[in-house]
Amino acid sequence: MYTINKTKLPGCVEIIPNIFDDHRGTSIKLYHSEIFKSLGIKDVLKEVLCVKSHKNVLRGLHYQKPPFCQAKLVSCLRGSIFDVVVDIRENSPTYGKFECFHIDSKKNNIVYVPVGFAHGYLVLEDDTIVLYNMSEIYSPEHEGGIRWDSLSIPWPIKNPILSDKDMNLPPFNDSIRISLNKRKR
Ligand SMILES: Cc1cn([C@H]2C[C@H](O)[C@@H](COP(=O)(O)OP(=O)(O)O[C@H]3O[C@@H](C)C(=O)[C@@H](O)[C@H]3O)O2)c(=O)[nH]c1=O
C-alpha cells in the first residue's frame, strides 16, 4: 500500500502512497495508523496545519525545543515544494547532515520528519498547499530556527521571500542540538 524510501538520516523516510484512481477521480491514503506505526511513526495528530504559499516563499528552517519537540508528516495537496530536513539530534551520527526532497502533489509523496530535525521548504509553484501533521502542539516559546542559507543546502533560488522572523534566524552552529531525553513524552 506504501512504498518507503529510506534516507541517509536514520528515522527520516519518504513515503509514496498507492493511488486509487477511477473514472470519478483519485483517492490517496495520507495516513494509516497501523502501517505508519510499523515504520516508527505514531501520534502525529496533535496539530494539523494546512499552509498556502506563493511561489518562491521559503519557510524555515524551524524546530521546536524540548519538551515540545515535534515530529511531522509533510505532504503537498497542490503544487510542489523543495523540502529540506536537517538532523540536529544530539549524538546522532548524522548530526548536521541534511536531506532534500521534491514533494509534489502529482507524486503524492509524504516526508516523515522525526523529532530532533529542523525543517524548511521552498515553494516551487503559486498557490501551493502544504499539509503537516504534527506530534506536538505549536509552542512559540519553544521555537528554534536556523538561517536557511547557512548550510550548503542546494536551494534552487538566491532571493526567496522570507518572513521577518526567518530573515533574522541565527546561522547553523554546533550549539543547535536537541537532546531527545528532554522530551515531554
Ligand atoms: C507553525 C504554526 C504556526 N501557527 C501560527 C502562528 C502564526 O500566527 C502563524 C504563522 O506562523 P509561522 O510564521 O511560524 O509559520 P511558518 O513560518 O509557516 O512555520 C512553519 O514552517 C515550516 C517550515 C515548519 O516546519 C512548520 O512546523 C512551521 O514551523 O501561524 C500555529 O498556530 N501553529 C503552528 O504549528
The ligand as a Gaussian input file, in Angstrom:
#p B3LYP/6-31G(d) Opt

LIG

0 1
 C        3.764000      26.718000      12.644000
 C        2.478000      27.142000      13.310000
 C        2.069000      28.445000      13.222000
 N        0.933000      28.823000      13.826000
 C        0.528000      30.241000      13.686000
 C        1.454000      31.233000      14.349000
 C        1.464000      32.400000      13.431000
 O        0.400000      33.285000      13.750000
 C        1.169000      31.833000      12.063000
 C        2.407000      31.736000      11.174000
 O        3.462000      31.120000      11.933000
 P        4.925000      30.976000      11.330000
 O        5.323000      32.236000      10.654000
 O        5.803000      30.467000      12.428000
 O        4.693000      29.838000      10.251000
 P        5.726000      29.115000       9.290000
 O        6.884000      30.015000       9.011000
 O        4.972000      28.587000       8.153000
 O        6.264000      27.919000      10.202000
 C        6.294000      26.603000       9.743000
 O        7.432000      26.424000       8.944000
 C        7.638000      25.112000       8.486000
 C        8.936000      25.069000       7.739000
 C        7.503000      24.058000       9.509000
 O        8.162000      23.032000       9.516000
 C        6.379000      24.257000      10.468000
 O        6.463000      23.357000      11.567000
 C        6.340000      25.661000      10.949000
 O        7.470000      25.940000      11.765000
 O        0.576000      30.542000      12.286000
 C        0.162000      27.930000      14.546000
 O       -0.889000      28.292000      15.122000
 N        0.532000      26.618000      14.607000
 C        1.685000      26.195000      14.022000
 O        2.029000      24.976000      14.118000

